[in-house]
């Protein structure tokens, strides 16, 4: 019985994943409007914008999406990864206060995404960021529209991106450093 159940698990997971894949494929050809229960079949209409983008037609939304994707990739590669590596190295060296720093830096890894968003939002809406601006005497330099306004939202989202991606990358780097030491000790 145990062997049958053990063999059944991968089969069940394969069937479930294929059903999900087929459903995603079917959904790609429908238009889902918020509040409408019956999606409308649009055929290849969902894909036309992407095809126009690479066909040379001027479609501004797609170019904005490409620009934003490249910006997020660049920030992840050139800001997040080096910071994660530096802090992982400091934790690896066990500098003074490393346990406290490790706890603070691992926080985004062990916290629900909803809780992270609420904490981040409270930091930028009448929270510690406003207090820091007041302390430095530059409270009047706060954005008029707030941190989530039209002109500042993108930068605020990138700060969130670095903060949440930081701890996972740091864990990977720290794990690799510890594994390297264990390999050298065993040699």
QUIRA-V466684 format. One record per helix or strand of 2 or more residues. SS is the DSSP state (2 for helix, 1 for strand). FROM is the first residue (numbers start at 1). TO is the last residue. Records with the same first field share a line. If there is no record, write none. Layout:
SS->FROM-TO + FROM-TO
This chain:
2->2-27 + 45-55 + 60-92 + 98-110 + 113-124 + 128-135 + 139-141 + 153-186
1->30-31 + 40-41
